[in-house]
Amino acid sequence: VYRAALRMPTLPLPDSANTQGVVACYDVSDDWTPIYDGSALPGYYMAIGTSGNQFKNCGVAGRLMRELITAREAGQDLDAHPLQLALERVPGCGTIDTAAFSRLRTSHSSANNVMG
């Protein structure tokens, strides 16, 4: 709240008389691996659980979601046959297997993510 108040002078800061703690929403999945996928609801897609650390990957995440939505809306069953996204702008980087970011995946060990 303090940092927000620096940018918005009219935002009141809580004082110690009425403050019991600090609360924030932290978007993270159980295994700290984001979920980029469709849902069981038609037309509803998710890019969640990033804990904020995926901000630096937003270009790739946006492209991944575009390709995922386009494929699913065209009738592809991405649960059975996950999308393979080629990383074309960076030579030698290969592809992203979207199964790793599926809502149906088994939890990853923490050794392969931001907590590892």
C-alpha positions as CSV (number, residue, x, y, z in Angstrom):
1,V,0.0,0.0,0.0
2,Y,2.9,2.4,0.8
3,R,4.3,2.2,-2.8
4,A,0.8,2.7,-4.2
5,A,0.4,5.7,-1.9
6,L,3.6,7.3,-3.2
7,R,2.0,7.3,-6.7
8,M,-1.5,8.3,-5.5
9,P,-1.2,10.9,-2.7
10,T,-4.9,10.7,-1.9
11,L,-4.7,7.0,-1.0
12,P,-4.9,6.8,2.8
13,L,-2.3,4.7,4.5
14,P,-3.5,2.6,7.4
15,D,-2.2,3.5,10.8
16,S,-1.1,1.2,13.5
17,A,-4.3,1.7,15.5
18,N,-6.5,-0.1,12.9
19,T,-4.0,-2.3,11.1
20,Q,-3.8,-6.0,12.0
21,G,-1.6,-7.2,9.1
22,V,-0.9,-7.1,5.4
23,V,-2.8,-9.0,2.8
24,A,-2.1,-9.5,-0.9
25,C,-3.2,-11.7,-3.7
26,Y,-0.3,-13.8,-5.0
27,D,-1.2,-15.7,-8.1
28,V,0.7,-19.1,-8.0
29,S,-0.1,-22.7,-8.7
30,D,0.7,-25.5,-6.3
31,D,3.9,-26.4,-8.1
32,W,4.9,-22.8,-9.0
33,T,4.5,-23.6,-12.7
34,P,2.0,-21.4,-14.5
35,I,-1.1,-22.8,-16.3
36,Y,-1.6,-21.7,-19.9
37,D,-4.6,-23.6,-21.1
38,G,-8.2,-23.8,-22.0
39,S,-10.8,-24.8,-19.5
40,A,-13.8,-27.2,-19.3
41,L,-16.0,-24.2,-20.2
42,P,-16.1,-23.5,-23.9
43,G,-14.4,-20.3,-24.9
44,Y,-12.8,-19.7,-21.5
45,Y,-8.9,-19.7,-21.4
46,M,-6.4,-19.3,-18.6
47,A,-3.0,-17.8,-18.2
48,I,-2.7,-18.0,-14.4
49,G,-0.4,-19.1,-11.6
50,T,2.6,-17.1,-12.8
51,S,3.5,-15.6,-9.4
52,G,4.5,-12.4,-11.3
53,N,7.7,-14.0,-12.5
54,Q,6.4,-14.6,-16.0
55,F,6.2,-10.9,-16.7
56,K,9.5,-11.1,-18.5
57,N,8.1,-13.8,-20.8
58,C,4.9,-12.0,-21.6
59,G,5.6,-11.9,-25.4
60,V,6.0,-15.7,-25.6
61,A,3.0,-16.2,-23.2
62,G,0.8,-14.0,-25.3
63,R,1.8,-15.8,-28.5
64,L,1.3,-19.2,-26.8
65,M,-2.2,-18.2,-25.7
66,R,-3.0,-16.9,-29.2
67,E,-1.9,-20.2,-30.8
68,L,-3.6,-22.3,-28.2
69,I,-6.9,-20.4,-28.5
70,T,-6.7,-20.5,-32.3
71,A,-6.1,-24.3,-32.3
72,R,-8.8,-25.1,-29.8
73,E,-11.4,-22.9,-31.5
74,A,-10.5,-24.7,-34.8
75,G,-11.5,-28.0,-33.1
76,Q,-8.2,-29.4,-32.1
77,D,-8.2,-31.5,-28.9
78,L,-5.2,-30.0,-27.1
79,D,-5.8,-32.3,-24.0
80,A,-5.1,-35.3,-26.2
81,H,-2.6,-33.7,-28.5
82,P,-0.9,-30.7,-26.8
83,L,0.3,-27.8,-28.9
84,Q,4.0,-27.6,-29.8
85,L,4.9,-24.0,-30.0
86,A,8.1,-23.3,-32.1
87,L,10.2,-20.5,-30.7
88,E,11.0,-19.0,-34.1
89,R,12.7,-15.7,-33.1
90,V,15.5,-17.2,-31.1
91,P,17.5,-19.7,-33.1
92,G,18.2,-23.0,-31.4
93,C,15.6,-22.6,-28.7
94,G,13.3,-25.3,-30.0
95,T,9.7,-25.7,-29.0
96,I,7.5,-25.4,-26.0
97,D,5.3,-28.4,-25.2
98,T,2.1,-27.0,-23.8
99,A,1.5,-30.2,-21.9
100,A,3.9,-28.9,-19.3
101,F,1.5,-26.0,-18.7
102,S,-1.8,-27.9,-18.9
103,R,-4.4,-27.6,-16.2
104,L,-4.5,-31.5,-16.4
105,R,-0.7,-32.0,-15.8
106,T,0.7,-33.7,-12.8
107,S,2.6,-31.4,-10.4
108,H,6.1,-30.7,-11.3
109,S,9.0,-31.0,-8.8
110,S,10.1,-27.6,-7.5
111,A,13.5,-28.2,-9.0
112,N,12.4,-27.0,-12.5
113,N,10.8,-23.7,-11.6
114,V,11.2,-20.4,-9.8
115,M,11.5,-22.2,-6.4
116,G,14.2,-24.6,-7.6
